[in-house]
Amino acid sequence: MPYGAQQPSHHGPQCRFCGCVPAAETTFRGHRGMILIMSFLHTKGPFCRDCGLAVFRDMTAKTLIGGWWGYISFIATPVTVLINLTRHGKVASLAPPMPPPDGSPHRHPADPGPPLMSRPIAVIGALVPVLLIALVVLINIAGA
């Protein structure tokens, strides 16, 4: 490149929420179980580190509390949580969000909030299957 020529402004994807870089392309999923029906949710990136962590923590916590309430959902919920956990590293390993170098519009990144298992809703949700299994075992022991 000749002296004085401008560097190309390509800087990779920008976060879909705040416009900051670096950002990683990934999709976080959610699941809501209801006795006879269920719904599958998703939020597609790219995400910067902070916005991605915020989406991961929010969707995973809501899945843990609301995903168990159906027969098929009892399987779909842990699968959804495992998918999110594998994708979590993609955003968690990014550098702190910065404004794009070409001056593109951007906002402040989302506040990721407390870690997943520091959220009461996630802890309660993670205990749901344990309590249900314990209840089934106690019922079987009492009936024997």
DRENTORKOL-3810 file (N, C-alpha, C; in nm, 4 decimals):
REM DRENTORKOL-3810
@n.u->0.0857; n.v->-0.1171; n.w->0.0000; ca.u->0.0000; ca.v->0.0000; ca.w->0.0000; c.u->0.0906; c.v->0.1238; c.w->0.0000
@n.u->0.0626; n.v->0.2213; n.w->-0.0869; ca.u->0.1468; ca.v->0.3410; ca.w->-0.0938; c.u->0.1385; c.v->0.4237; c.w->0.0340
@n.u->0.2444; n.v->0.4977; n.w->0.0610; ca.u->0.2499; ca.v->0.5841; ca.w->0.1782; c.u->0.1355; c.v->0.6847; c.w->0.1728
@n.u->0.0656; n.v->0.7015; n.w->0.2855; ca.u->-0.0426; ca.v->0.7997; ca.w->0.2942; c.u->-0.1776; c.v->0.7450; c.w->0.2520
@n.u->-0.1801; n.v->0.6260; n.w->0.1917; ca.u->-0.3089; ca.v->0.5688; ca.w->0.1520; c.u->-0.3842; c.v->0.5250; c.w->0.2777
@n.u->-0.5169; n.v->0.5373; n.w->0.2738; ca.u->-0.5971; ca.v->0.5002; ca.w->0.3895; c.u->-0.6082; c.v->0.3490; c.w->0.4020
@n.u->-0.6070; n.v->0.3036; n.w->0.5258; ca.u->-0.6281; ca.v->0.1622; ca.w->0.5529; c.u->-0.7730; c.v->0.1280; c.w->0.5183
@n.u->-0.7978; n.v->0.0073; n.w->0.4720; ca.u->-0.9379; ca.v->-0.0309; ca.w->0.4497; c.u->-1.0149; c.v->-0.0251; c.w->0.5819
@n.u->-1.1417; n.v->0.0143; n.w->0.5747; ca.u->-1.2183; ca.v->0.0339; ca.w->0.6970; c.u->-1.2923; c.v->-0.0915; c.w->0.7406
@n.u->-1.2686; n.v->-0.2046; n.w->0.6752; ca.u->-1.3385; ca.v->-0.3269; ca.w->0.7152; c.u->-1.2920; c.v->-0.3681; c.w->0.8548
@n.u->-1.3846; n.v->-0.3816; n.w->0.9447; ca.u->-1.3512; ca.v->-0.4139; ca.w->1.0828; c.u->-1.4321; c.v->-0.5311; c.w->1.1342
@n.u->-1.4928; n.v->-0.6066; n.w->1.0489; ca.u->-1.5734; ca.v->-0.7204; ca.w->1.0911; c.u->-1.7130; c.v->-0.6765; c.w->1.1286
@n.u->-1.7922; n.v->-0.7708; n.w->1.1756; ca.u->-1.9313; ca.v->-0.7369; ca.w->1.2077; c.u->-1.9418; c.v->-0.6452; c.w->1.3288
@n.u->-2.0465; n.v->-0.5661; n.w->1.3295; ca.u->-2.0784; ca.v->-0.4803; ca.w->1.4432; c.u->-2.1938; c.v->-0.5435; c.w->1.5198
@n.u->-2.1994; n.v->-0.5172; n.w->1.6484; ca.u->-2.3063; ca.v->-0.5686; ca.w->1.7333; c.u->-2.4417; c.v->-0.5199; c.w->1.6823
@n.u->-2.5366; n.v->-0.6088; n.w->1.6751; ca.u->-2.6682; ca.v->-0.5713; ca.w->1.6229; c.u->-2.7436; c.v->-0.4777; c.w->1.7157
@n.u->-2.7073; n.v->-0.4743; n.w->1.8446; ca.u->-2.7766; ca.v->-0.3884; ca.w->1.9396; c.u->-2.7089; c.v->-0.2533; c.w->1.9587
@n.u->-2.5775; n.v->-0.2534; n.w->1.9760; ca.u->-2.5099; ca.v->-0.1273; ca.w->2.0086; c.u->-2.4193; c.v->-0.0765; c.w->1.8970
@n.u->-2.3849; n.v->-0.1603; n.w->1.7996; ca.u->-2.2991; ca.v->-0.1184; ca.w->1.6892; c.u->-2.1509; c.v->-0.1238; c.w->1.7193
@n.u->-2.1106; n.v->-0.1696; n.w->1.8377; ca.u->-1.9692; ca.v->-0.1752; ca.w->1.8742; c.u->-1.8999; c.v->-0.2967; c.w->1.8121
@n.u->-1.7678; n.v->-0.2928; n.w->1.8166; ca.u->-1.6841; ca.v->-0.4024; ca.w->1.7692; c.u->-1.5883; c.v->-0.4396; c.w->1.8817
@n.u->-1.5305; n.v->-0.5567; n.w->1.8839; ca.u->-1.5578; ca.v->-0.6675; ca.w->1.7930; c.u->-1.6910; c.v->-0.7347; c.w->1.8288
@n.u->-1.7424; n.v->-0.8093; n.w->1.7320; ca.u->-1.8684; ca.v->-0.8807; ca.w->1.7517; c.u->-1.8558; c.v->-1.0197; c.w->1.6911
@n.u->-1.9289; n.v->-1.1121; n.w->1.7480; ca.u->-1.9275; ca.v->-1.2504; ca.w->1.6998; c.u->-2.0673; c.v->-1.2886; c.w->1.6535
@n.u->-2.0719; n.v->-1.3637; n.w->1.5474; ca.u->-2.1987; ca.v->-1.4121; ca.w->1.4926; c.u->-2.2383; c.v->-1.5395; c.w->1.5673
@n.u->-2.3504; n.v->-1.5355; n.w->1.6359; ca.u->-2.4039; ca.v->-1.6528; ca.w->1.7050; c.u->-2.5518; c.v->-1.6299; c.w->1.7309
@n.u->-2.6194; n.v->-1.7340; n.w->1.7735; ca.u->-2.7620; ca.v->-1.7250; ca.w->1.8052; c.u->-2.7846; c.v->-1.7887; c.w->1.9416
@n.u->-2.8534; n.v->-1.7175; n.w->2.0288; ca.u->-2.8910; ca.v->-1.7726; ca.w->2.1581; c.u->-3.0372; c.v->-1.8135; c.w->2.1522
@n.u->-3.0693; n.v->-1.9216; n.w->2.2205; ca.u->-3.2030; ca.v->-1.9799; ca.w->2.2138; c.u->-3.2715; c.v->-1.9773; c.w->2.3492
@n.u->-3.4024; n.v->-1.9816; n.w->2.3444; ca.u->-3.4832; ca.v->-1.9901; ca.w->2.4641; c.u->-3.5936; c.v->-2.0912; c.w->2.4422
@n.u->-3.6495; n.v->-2.1399; n.w->2.5495; ca.u->-3.7590; ca.v->-2.2365; ca.w->2.5404; c.u->-3.8585; c.v->-2.2070; c.w->2.6519
@n.u->-3.9857; n.v->-2.2124; n.w->2.6147; ca.u->-4.0931; ca.v->-2.1922; ca.w->2.7115; c.u->-4.1862; c.v->-2.3120; c.w->2.7004
@n.u->-4.1977; n.v->-2.3858; n.w->2.8076; ca.u->-4.2830; ca.v->-2.5039; ca.w->2.8069; c.u->-4.4177; c.v->-2.4739; c.w->2.8674
@n.u->-4.5199; n.v->-2.5260; n.w->2.8041; ca.u->-4.6549; ca.v->-2.5185; ca.w->2.8574; c.u->-4.7092; c.v->-2.6606; c.w->2.8477
@n.u->-4.8039; n.v->-2.6966; n.w->2.9255; ca.u->-4.8437; ca.v->-2.8366; ca.w->2.9382; c.u->-4.8662; c.v->-2.9036; c.w->2.8024
@n.u->-4.9426; n.v->-2.8422; n.w->2.7148; ca.u->-4.9713; ca.v->-2.9053; ca.w->2.5863; c.u->-4.8962; c.v->-2.8443; c.w->2.4687
@n.u->-4.8497; n.v->-2.7231; n.w->2.4834; ca.u->-4.7757; ca.v->-2.6587; ca.w->2.3745; c.u->-4.6452; c.v->-2.6033; c.w->2.4287
@n.u->-4.5599; n.v->-2.5594; n.w->2.3396; ca.u->-4.4328; ca.v->-2.4997; ca.w->2.3798; c.u->-4.3929; c.v->-2.3977; c.w->2.2753
@n.u->-4.3008; n.v->-2.3117; n.w->2.3107; ca.u->-4.2495; ca.v->-2.2172; ca.w->2.2122; c.u->-4.0972; c.v->-2.2148; c.w->2.2187
@n.u->-4.0388; n.v->-2.2042; n.w->2.1020; ca.u->-3.8941; ca.v->-2.1934; ca.w->2.0892; c.u->-3.8624; c.v->-2.0510; c.w->2.0486
@n.u->-3.7667; n.v->-1.9908; n.w->2.1155; ca.u->-3.7287; ca.v->-1.8520; ca.w->2.0912; c.u->-3.5843; c.v->-1.8476; c.w->2.0455
@n.u->-3.5466; n.v->-1.7410; n.w->1.9782; ca.u->-3.4057; ca.v->-1.7219; ca.w->1.9435; c.u->-3.3775; c.v->-1.5738; c.w->1.9214
@n.u->-3.2538; n.v->-1.5364; n.w->1.9481; ca.u->-3.2054; ca.v->-1.4021; ca.w->1.9188; c.u->-3.0731; c.v->-1.4194; c.w->1.8466
@n.u->-3.0688; n.v->-1.3700; n.w->1.7243; ca.u->-2.9535; ca.v->-1.3875; ca.w->1.6362; c.u->-2.8629; c.v->-1.2658; c.w->1.6433
@n.u->-2.7310; n.v->-1.2900; n.w->1.6431; ca.u->-2.6300; ca.v->-1.1851; ca.w->1.6486; c.u->-2.6078; c.v->-1.1223; c.w->1.5137
@n.u->-2.4967; n.v->-1.0564; n.w->1.4987; ca.u->-2.3759; ca.v->-1.0558; ca.w->1.5812; c.u->-2.3918; c.v->-0.9747; c.w->1.7101
@n.u->-2.3133; n.v->-1.0166; n.w->1.8114; ca.u->-2.3152; ca.v->-0.9520; ca.w->1.9421; c.u->-2.1744; c.v->-0.9116; c.w->1.9822
@n.u->-2.1624; n.v->-0.7964; n.w->2.0477; ca.u->-2.0369; ca.v->-0.7632; ca.w->2.1157; c.u->-2.0351; c.v->-0.8446; c.w->2.2454
@n.u->-1.9282; n.v->-0.8372; n.w->2.3200; ca.u->-1.9169; ca.v->-0.9162; ca.w->2.4423; c.u->-2.0294; c.v->-0.8847; c.w->2.5404
@n.u->-2.0513; n.v->-0.7577; n.w->2.5703; ca.u->-2.1478; ca.v->-0.7206; ca.w->2.6739; c.u->-2.2918; c.v->-0.7486; c.w->2.6323
@n.u->-2.3286; n.v->-0.7131; n.w->2.5099; ca.u->-2.4652; ca.v->-0.7397; ca.w->2.4625; c.u->-2.4893; c.v->-0.8900; c.w->2.4516
@n.u->-2.3892; n.v->-0.9648; n.w->2.4057; ca.u->-2.4025; ca.v->-1.1096; ca.w->2.3946; c.u->-2.4201; c.v->-1.1753; c.w->2.5299
@n.u->-2.3428; n.v->-1.1316; n.w->2.6294; ca.u->-2.3584; ca.v->-1.1868; ca.w->2.7639; c.u->-2.4952; c.v->-1.1532; c.w->2.8217
@n.u->-2.5439; n.v->-1.0319; n.w->2.7944; ca.u->-2.6759; ca.v->-0.9926; ca.w->2.8439; c.u->-2.7848; c.v->-1.0814; c.w->2.7832
@n.u->-2.7777; n.v->-1.1063; n.w->2.6522; ca.u->-2.8773; ca.v->-1.1911; ca.w->2.5864; c.u->-2.8660; c.v->-1.3345; c.w->2.6368
@n.u->-2.7437; n.v->-1.3877; n.w->2.6451; ca.u->-2.7227; ca.v->-1.5239; ca.w->2.6946; c.u->-2.7815; c.v->-1.5411; c.w->2.8342
@n.u->-2.7491; n.v->-1.4505; n.w->2.9250; ca.u->-2.7937; ca.v->-1.4638; ca.w->3.0639; c.u->-2.9453; c.v->-1.4511; c.w->3.0756
@n.u->-3.0023; n.v->-1.3571; n.w->3.0024; ca.u->-3.1470; ca.v->-1.3354; ca.w->3.0089; c.u->-3.2231; c.v->-1.4549; c.w->2.9518
@n.u->-3.1869; n.v->-1.4976; n.w->2.8310; ca.u->-3.2606; ca.v->-1.6072; ca.w->2.7669; c.u->-3.2415; c.v->-1.7393; c.w->2.8421
@n.u->-3.1222; n.v->-1.7635; n.w->2.8908; ca.u->-3.0966; ca.v->-1.8890; ca.w->2.9604; c.u->-3.1681; c.v->-1.8918; c.w->3.0954
@n.u->-3.1673; n.v->-1.7808; n.w->3.1683; ca.u->-3.2381; ca.v->-1.7746; ca.w->3.2968; c.u->-3.3884; c.v->-1.7939; c.w->3.2768
@n.u->-3.4450; n.v->-1.7294; n.w->3.1770; ca.u->-3.5888; ca.v->-1.7442; ca.w->3.1504; c.u->-3.6219; c.v->-1.8865; c.w->3.1059
@n.u->-3.5311; n.v->-1.9496; n.w->3.0328; ca.u->-3.5519; ca.v->-2.0895; ca.w->2.9933; c.u->-3.5492; c.v->-2.1800; c.w->3.1150
@n.u->-3.4569; n.v->-2.1545; n.w->3.2071; ca.u->-3.4477; ca.v->-2.2383; ca.w->3.3270; c.u->-3.5735; c.v->-2.2306; c.w->3.4129
@n.u->-3.6370; n.v->-2.1152; n.w->3.4206; ca.u->-3.7565; ca.v->-2.1032; ca.w->3.5049; c.u->-3.8834; c.v->-2.1428; c.w->3.4300
@n.u->-3.8903; n.v->-2.1179; n.w->3.3012; ca.u->-4.0155; ca.v->-2.1405; ca.w->3.2277; c.u->-4.0131; c.v->-2.2531; c.w->3.1277
@n.u->-3.9036; n.v->-2.3260; n.w->3.1202; ca.u->-3.8925; ca.v->-2.4269; ca.w->3.0165; c.u->-3.9397; c.v->-2.5651; c.w->3.0535
@n.u->-3.9548; n.v->-2.5948; n.w->3.1802; ca.u->-3.9782; ca.v->-2.7322; ca.w->3.2252; c.u->-4.1227; c.v->-2.7786; c.w->3.2169
@n.u->-4.2155; n.v->-2.6920; n.w->3.1892; ca.u->-4.3564; ca.v->-2.7189; ca.w->3.2155; c.u->-4.4288; c.v->-2.7885; c.w->3.1006
@n.u->-4.3773; n.v->-2.8994; n.w->3.0574; ca.u->-4.4410; ca.v->-2.9828; ca.w->2.9562; c.u->-4.3626; c.v->-3.1115; c.w->2.9409
@n.u->-4.4243; n.v->-3.2124; n.w->2.8831; ca.u->-4.3587; ca.v->-3.3423; ca.w->2.8711; c.u->-4.2354; c.v->-3.3355; c.w->2.7822
@n.u->-4.2496; n.v->-3.2832; n.w->2.6639; ca.u->-4.1356; ca.v->-3.2720; ca.w->2.5719; c.u->-4.0409; c.v->-3.1625; c.w->2.6199
@n.u->-4.0952; n.v->-3.0623; n.w->2.6848; ca.u->-4.0139; ca.v->-2.9517; ca.w->2.7348; c.u->-3.9128; c.v->-2.9972; c.w->2.8389
@n.u->-3.9420; n.v->-3.1067; n.w->2.9078; ca.u->-3.8494; ca.v->-3.1578; ca.w->3.0077; c.u->-3.7188; c.v->-3.2041; c.w->2.9426
@n.u->-3.7245; n.v->-3.2365; n.w->2.8135; ca.u->-3.6046; ca.v->-3.2721; ca.w->2.7367; c.u->-3.5502; c.v->-3.1487; c.w->2.6642
@n.u->-3.6407; n.v->-3.0674; n.w->2.6089; ca.u->-3.5993; ca.v->-2.9510; ca.w->2.5287; c.u->-3.5268; c.v->-2.8460; c.w->2.6116
@n.u->-3.5645; n.v->-2.8305; n.w->2.7371; ca.u->-3.5024; ca.v->-2.7276; ca.w->2.8205; c.u->-3.3536; c.v->-2.7516; c.w->2.8439
@n.u->-3.3116; n.v->-2.8702; n.w->2.8902; ca.u->-3.1673; ca.v->-2.8884; ca.w->2.9091; c.u->-3.0894; c.v->-2.8819; c.w->2.7780
@n.u->-3.1498; n.v->-2.9263; n.w->2.6692; ca.u->-3.0825; ca.v->-2.9171; ca.w->2.5393; c.u->-3.0610; c.v->-2.7704; c.w->2.5022
@n.u->-3.1630; n.v->-2.6888; n.w->2.5221; ca.u->-3.1529; ca.v->-2.5457; ca.w->2.4929; c.u->-3.0451; c.v->-2.4800; c.w->2.5790
@n.u->-3.0425; n.v->-2.5129; n.w->2.7070; ca.u->-2.9419; ca.v->-2.4552; ca.w->2.7976; c.u->-2.8012; c.v->-2.4979; c.w->2.7539
@n.u->-2.7842; n.v->-2.6243; n.w->2.7176; ca.u->-2.6520; ca.v->-2.6716; ca.w->2.6718; c.u->-2.6085; c.v->-2.6023; c.w->2.5435
@n.u->-2.7012; n.v->-2.5811; n.w->2.4517; ca.u->-2.6686; ca.v->-2.5084; ca.w->2.3278; c.u->-2.6188; c.v->-2.3684; c.w->2.3626
@n.u->-2.6904; n.v->-2.3002; n.w->2.4514; ca.u->-2.6487; ca.v->-2.1647; ca.w->2.4906; c.u->-2.5129; c.v->-2.1657; c.w->2.5592
@n.u->-2.4888; n.v->-2.2649; n.w->2.6434; ca.u->-2.3592; ca.v->-2.2721; ca.w->2.7126; c.u->-2.2443; c.v->-2.2907; c.w->2.6131
@n.u->-2.2663; n.v->-2.3693; n.w->2.5088; ca.u->-2.1589; ca.v->-2.3872; ca.w->2.4100; c.u->-2.1352; c.v->-2.2598; c.w->2.3294
@n.u->-2.2388; n.v->-2.1810; n.w->2.3089; ca.u->-2.2249; ca.v->-2.0569; ca.w->2.2315; c.u->-2.1778; c.v->-1.9390; c.w->2.3167
@n.u->-2.1917; n.v->-1.9513; n.w->2.4476; ca.u->-2.1531; ca.v->-1.8465; ca.w->2.5416; c.u->-2.0070; c.v->-1.8053; c.w->2.5231
@n.u->-1.9190; n.v->-1.9030; n.w->2.5057; ca.u->-1.7762; ca.v->-1.8747; ca.w->2.4927; c.u->-1.7419; c.v->-1.7879; c.w->2.3737
@n.u->-1.8244; n.v->-1.7940; n.w->2.2715; ca.u->-1.7999; ca.v->-1.7154; ca.w->2.1509; c.u->-1.8042; c.v->-1.5653; c.w->2.1794
@n.u->-1.8945; n.v->-1.5236; n.w->2.2680; ca.u->-1.9020; ca.v->-1.3813; ca.w->2.3013; c.u->-1.8197; c.v->-1.3475; c.w->2.4250
@n.u->-1.8107; n.v->-1.4422; n.w->2.5201; ca.u->-1.7372; ca.v->-1.4157; ca.w->2.6442; c.u->-1.5883; c.v->-1.3942; c.w->2.6187
@n.u->-1.5360; n.v->-1.4534; n.w->2.5132; ca.u->-1.3929; ca.v->-1.4415; ca.w->2.4843; c.u->-1.3574; c.v->-1.3175; c.w->2.4024
@n.u->-1.4566; n.v->-1.2392; n.w->2.3628; ca.u->-1.4290; ca.v->-1.1183; ca.w->2.2851; c.u->-1.3637; c.v->-1.0109; c.w->2.3728
@n.u->-1.2909; n.v->-0.9220; n.w->2.3070; ca.u->-1.2338; ca.v->-0.8054; ca.w->2.3751; c.u->-1.3469; c.v->-0.7115; c.w->2.4173
@n.u->-1.3213; n.v->-0.6212; n.w->2.5109; ca.u->-1.4261; ca.v->-0.5249; ca.w->2.5502; c.u->-1.4775; c.v->-0.4473; c.w->2.4284
@n.u->-1.6065; n.v->-0.4143; n.w->2.4279; ca.u->-1.6643; ca.v->-0.3431; ca.w->2.3141; c.u->-1.6039; c.v->-0.2040; c.w->2.2976
@n.u->-1.5807; n.v->-0.1689; n.w->2.1731; ca.u->-1.5256; ca.v->-0.0381; ca.w->2.1366; c.u->-1.6096; c.v->0.0212; c.w->2.0247
@n.u->-1.6100; n.v->0.1544; n.w->2.0132; ca.u->-1.6783; ca.v->0.2139; ca.w->1.8982; c.u->-1.6108; c.v->0.1674; c.w->1.7689
@n.u->-1.6874; n.v->0.1523; n.w->1.6618; ca.u->-1.6267; ca.v->0.1097; ca.w->1.5367; c.u->-1.5249; c.v->0.2123; c.w->1.4875
@n.u->-1.4124; n.v->0.1663; n.w->1.4300; ca.u->-1.3072; ca.v->0.2593; ca.w->1.3890; c.u->-1.3473; c.v->0.3524; c.w->1.2742
@n.u->-1.4493; n.v->0.3162; n.w->1.1984; ca.u->-1.4874; ca.v->0.4025; ca.w->1.0857; c.u->-1.5893; c.v->0.5089; c.w->1.1253
@n.u->-1.6205; n.v->0.5199; n.w->1.2549; ca.u->-1.7123; ca.v->0.6238; ca.w->1.3014; c.u->-1.8589; c.v->0.5908; c.w->1.2800
@n.u->-1.8904; n.v->0.4656; n.w->1.2504; ca.u->-2.0309; ca.v->0.4258; ca.w->1.2341; c.u->-2.1079; c.v->0.4559; c.w->1.3615
@n.u->-2.2389; n.v->0.4776; n.w->1.3491; ca.u->-2.3187; ca.v->0.5049; ca.w->1.4689; c.u->-2.3130; c.v->0.3867; c.w->1.5662
@n.u->-2.3126; n.v->0.4186; n.w->1.6939; ca.u->-2.3108; ca.v->0.3154; ca.w->1.7966; c.u->-2.3727; c.v->0.3710; c.w->1.9241
@n.u->-2.4084; n.v->0.2817; n.w->2.0154; ca.u->-2.4622; ca.v->0.3178; ca.w->2.1469; c.u->-2.3791; c.v->0.2479; c.w->2.2529
@n.u->-2.4116; n.v->0.2737; n.w->2.3774; ca.u->-2.3450; ca.v->0.2019; ca.w->2.4863; c.u->-2.3909; c.v->0.0567; c.w->2.4826
@n.u->-2.3000; n.v->-0.0376; n.w->2.5040; ca.u->-2.3396; ca.v->-0.1786; ca.w->2.5092; c.u->-2.4328; c.v->-0.2045; c.w->2.6277
@n.u->-2.5077; n.v->-0.3125; n.w->2.6196; ca.u->-2.5984; ca.v->-0.3514; ca.w->2.7281; c.u->-2.5182; c.v->-0.3888; c.w->2.8521
@n.u->-2.5794; n.v->-0.3716; n.w->2.9660; ca.u->-2.5195; ca.v->-0.4170; ca.w->3.0914; c.u->-2.5464; c.v->-0.5667; c.w->3.1023
@n.u->-2.4418; n.v->-0.6507; n.w->3.1045; ca.u->-2.4651; ca.v->-0.7951; ca.w->3.1111; c.u->-2.5326; c.v->-0.8406; c.w->3.2397
@n.u->-2.5291; n.v->-0.7591; n.w->3.3439; ca.u->-2.5920; ca.v->-0.7955; ca.w->3.4702; c.u->-2.5142; c.v->-0.9042; c.w->3.5420
@n.u->-2.5729; n.v->-0.9570; n.w->3.6483; ca.u->-2.5021; ca.v->-1.0588; ca.w->3.7266; c.u->-2.4860; c.v->-1.1879; c.w->3.6467
@n.u->-2.3856; n.v->-1.2683; n.w->3.6815; ca.u->-2.3674; ca.v->-1.3972; ca.w->3.6152; c.u->-2.4942; c.v->-1.4823; c.w->3.6258
@n.u->-2.5069; n.v->-1.5782; n.w->3.5375; ca.u->-2.6282; ca.v->-1.6596; ca.w->3.5274; c.u->-2.6703; c.v->-1.7198; c.w->3.6608
@n.u->-2.5817; n.v->-1.7875; n.w->3.7292; ca.u->-2.6203; ca.v->-1.8562; ca.w->3.8520; c.u->-2.6189; c.v->-1.7652; c.w->3.9750
@n.u->-2.6028; n.v->-1.6352; n.w->3.9540; ca.u->-2.6212; ca.v->-1.5375; ca.w->4.0609; c.u->-2.7592; c.v->-1.4743; c.w->4.0516
@n.u->-2.8382; n.v->-1.5181; n.w->3.9561; ca.u->-2.9744; ca.v->-1.4677; ca.w->3.9369; c.u->-3.0715; c.v->-1.5641; c.w->4.0044
@n.u->-3.1525; n.v->-1.5162; n.w->4.0968; ca.u->-3.2460; ca.v->-1.6057; ca.w->4.1662; c.u->-3.3343; c.v->-1.6864; c.w->4.0708
@n.u->-3.3791; n.v->-1.6248; n.w->3.9626; ca.u->-3.4667; ca.v->-1.6949; ca.w->3.8680; c.u->-3.3960; c.v->-1.8163; c.w->3.8070
@n.u->-3.2662; n.v->-1.8054; n.w->3.7813; ca.u->-3.1905; ca.v->-1.9169; ca.w->3.7239; c.u->-3.1674; c.v->-2.0266; c.w->3.8270
@n.u->-3.1385; n.v->-1.9883; n.w->3.9491; ca.u->-3.1151; ca.v->-2.0879; ca.w->4.0549; c.u->-3.2439; c.v->-2.1657; c.w->4.0822
@n.u->-3.3550; n.v->-2.0950; n.w->4.0959; ca.u->-3.4834; ca.v->-2.1615; ca.w->4.1181; c.u->-3.5158; c.v->-2.2517; c.w->3.9997
@n.u->-3.4956; n.v->-2.2014; n.w->3.8797; ca.u->-3.5226; ca.v->-2.2803; ca.w->3.7597; c.u->-3.4363; c.v->-2.4041; c.w->3.7499
@n.u->-3.3109; n.v->-2.3944; n.w->3.7918; ca.u->-3.2219; ca.v->-2.5107; ca.w->3.7883; c.u->-3.2639; c.v->-2.6150; c.w->3.8916
@n.u->-3.3305; n.v->-2.5721; n.w->3.9983; ca.u->-3.3760; ca.v->-2.6651; ca.w->4.1020; c.u->-3.5060; c.v->-2.7369; c.w->4.0656
@n.u->-3.5812; n.v->-2.6844; n.w->3.9696; ca.u->-3.7107; ca.v->-2.7433; ca.w->3.9335; c.u->-3.6987; c.v->-2.8924; c.w->3.8994
@n.u->-3.6098; n.v->-2.9328; n.w->3.8076; ca.u->-3.6047; ca.v->-3.0763; ca.w->3.7758; c.u->-3.5585; c.v->-3.1609; c.w->3.8941
@n.u->-3.4684; n.v->-3.1076; n.w->3.9748; ca.u->-3.4210; ca.v->-3.1807; ca.w->4.0925; c.u->-3.5380; c.v->-3.2060; c.w->4.1877
@n.u->-3.6186; n.v->-3.1037; n.w->4.2123; ca.u->-3.7329; ca.v->-3.1179; ca.w->4.3024; c.u->-3.8386; c.v->-3.2116; c.w->4.2448
@n.u->-3.8623; n.v->-3.2050; n.w->4.1146; ca.u->-3.9606; ca.v->-3.2944; ca.w->4.0530; c.u->-3.9156; c.v->-3.4395; c.w->4.0604
@n.u->-3.7901; n.v->-3.4651; n.w->4.0352; ca.u->-3.7370; ca.v->-3.6014; ca.w->4.0432; c.u->-3.7436; c.v->-3.6514; c.w->4.1886
@n.u->-3.7072; n.v->-3.5654; n.w->4.2830; ca.u->-3.7151; ca.v->-3.6033; ca.w->4.4244; c.u->-3.8590; c.v->-3.6357; c.w->4.4640
@n.u->-3.9543; n.v->-3.5588; n.w->4.4146; ca.u->-4.0949; ca.v->-3.5836; ca.w->4.4439; c.u->-4.1391; c.v->-3.7189; c.w->4.3889
@n.u->-4.0996; n.v->-3.7508; n.w->4.2668; ca.u->-4.1339; ca.v->-3.8801; ca.w->4.2064; c.u->-4.0730; c.v->-3.9943; c.w->4.2871
@n.u->-3.9478; n.v->-3.9788; n.w->4.3288; ca.u->-3.8824; ca.v->-4.0824; ca.w->4.4095; c.u->-3.9548; c.v->-4.0998; c.w->4.5426
@n.u->-3.9885; n.v->-3.9908; n.w->4.6084; ca.u->-4.0594; ca.v->-4.0005; ca.w->4.7366; c.u->-4.1955; c.v->-4.0662; c.w->4.7228
@n.u->-4.2673; n.v->-4.0351; n.w->4.6163; ca.u->-4.3974; ca.v->-4.0957; ca.w->4.5908; c.u->-4.3817; c.v->-4.2452; c.w->4.5687
@n.u->-4.2801; n.v->-4.2844; n.w->4.4932; ca.u->-4.2570; ca.v->-4.4275; ca.w->4.4681; c.u->-4.2166; c.v->-4.5003; c.w->4.5953
@n.u->-4.1362; n.v->-4.4365; n.w->4.6786; ca.u->-4.0942; ca.v->-4.5000; ca.w->4.8045; c.u->-4.2164; c.v->-4.5146; c.w->4.8978
@n.u->-4.2973; n.v->-4.4117; n.w->4.9054; ca.u->-4.4142; ca.v->-4.4147; ca.w->4.9929; c.u->-4.5168; c.v->-4.5170; c.w->4.9444
@n.u->-4.5257; n.v->-4.5357; n.w->4.8127; ca.u->-4.6213; ca.v->-4.6306; ca.w->4.7568; c.u->-4.5729; c.v->-4.7745; c.w->4.7624
@n.u->-4.4455; n.v->-4.7947; n.w->4.7893; ca.u->-4.3914; ca.v->-4.9327; ca.w->4.7905; c.u->-4.4168; c.v->-5.0067; c.w->4.9184
END
